[in-house]
Each structure stands twice: as structure tokens, then as C-alpha cells.
Amino acid sequence: MANPSLLLAIFFAALYVQGGLSTTFTIKNNCGQTIWPGVQTNPNVPAFPSTGFELAASASNSITAPAKWAGRMWGRTSCSTDSSGKFTCQTGDCGSGQVACNGNGGAPPASLVEFTLQGDGGKDNYDISLVDGFNLPVSITPQGVSGCTAPSCSANINADCPAVLQDTVSGSVVGCKSACLEFNQPQYCCTGDHNTEATCPPTNYSEFFKNKCPQAYSYAYDDKTSLFTCTGANYLITFCP
């Protein structure tokens, strides 16, 4: 009879040869209302099993991503279906007309979590990004390993959003836009003559986001305090941590 330990070692070695181990994401809704997480997979990598779903308050959903997956997740808010069957959301809408985003990204402003699994050296890269603005607090918690950073953006940025950046519906602030989205100027978008780290320093607007959520990307060249790595983890994504 074959040695069980040897068989197990061969099994895991085969998984790595085929592209690495899969990763489980548990998406948790700690908000006081239903949200609709959306998922967009980057080009030329294996697709995530879901592109969008409903998640009631206090509920969670665990989904296994394929090895080498890369993409982003965000939360959509105040969603509904009209009489024609078209599904839309006040924030983070992906324009598909359905709960599933079907490859589309979310309309800004939207808080993003971004992942590249098993990249260089087999490490996962992950971050929280407010480069597209903010709609919901969110955190990332690596699970099953030790020593990996668990970044969080728990502040209610909407409550303190500068008036010029406020995204409002019927007088209520539902999101906080980035300066790039609001002004579309190179110094805020890090484009044109401002497309390098040296020529695109932080602005008063990006520093507002950074002060509220120090572990989140506040603008394009914010890598030093906002990009994290881990190996062999599963991940808990919590909205409204």
C-alpha cells in the first residue's frame, strides 16, 4: 500500500505544477443594509466564479478563486430592479442591468479591494484602493497564515467628504469622488506631464483620503504604504468592518 504522506505530497506538488493552489474569499457584509458585491477579473487570467451577487446585512458568502486569479471587488449600494427588469445601483453600478456584472467594473466613486494571486515568487499582492473614490468602508483579513498585514479602511469618509467631491442622491451623500474623477486634470490623475511619481505628488484631496484611511491607496503613486503581500492565505473581505 502506498505511503499516505507520499501521496499527499504528490497531490500538492501536482497542484503547484498546474499553476498553484486555489484561494477562498469570504465576503462579509457588516453594513446595516443589503449590498451587492461586484467582481471584475483582469484580462488574460482565470475568471472568478462569480461577477456579482446579493449579500444581506450580517450575511457572508465564500467563493473559491482559481490559482493566479487577479482582479477587483467592490460593494454596490441601494440597488433595485425596475418594471422592465433592469437592475441598477446608486453606487458602484456596473452597467450590466443585472446582479451579475459580466466583466464590467463598477462606476466610481467606489471603494475597491484589488488582488493578484500567486504573482512573483508565489506571493499574493493585495490592496484597498480609494483612487476611484469611496462608497463603503472595507477591510482585507488574510486567514490561515500569520505575519500578513490586514489593511482596513473603516472610516465613514462620506460623512466628512469635501463638498466639491460629494456624490449625492436626493441631498444625501452616497459617495466621495476622487479629485481625478471630479476635475479630470493631470495633476490629480497622474497623466500627461504628471505621469511619474516625481511629477505627481500627493495633493490636498488625496491627503484627505490618506488621513482617513492610512492603509488605502489615495492616489496612483501611493504604493509604499498601501500595497501588501502574503503567501498561502485565504482572505476575508469585510464591508463596514
Order of alpha helices (4+ residues) and beta strands (2+ residues): alpha-beta-beta-beta-beta-beta-beta-beta-beta-beta-alpha-beta-beta-alpha-alpha-alpha-beta-beta
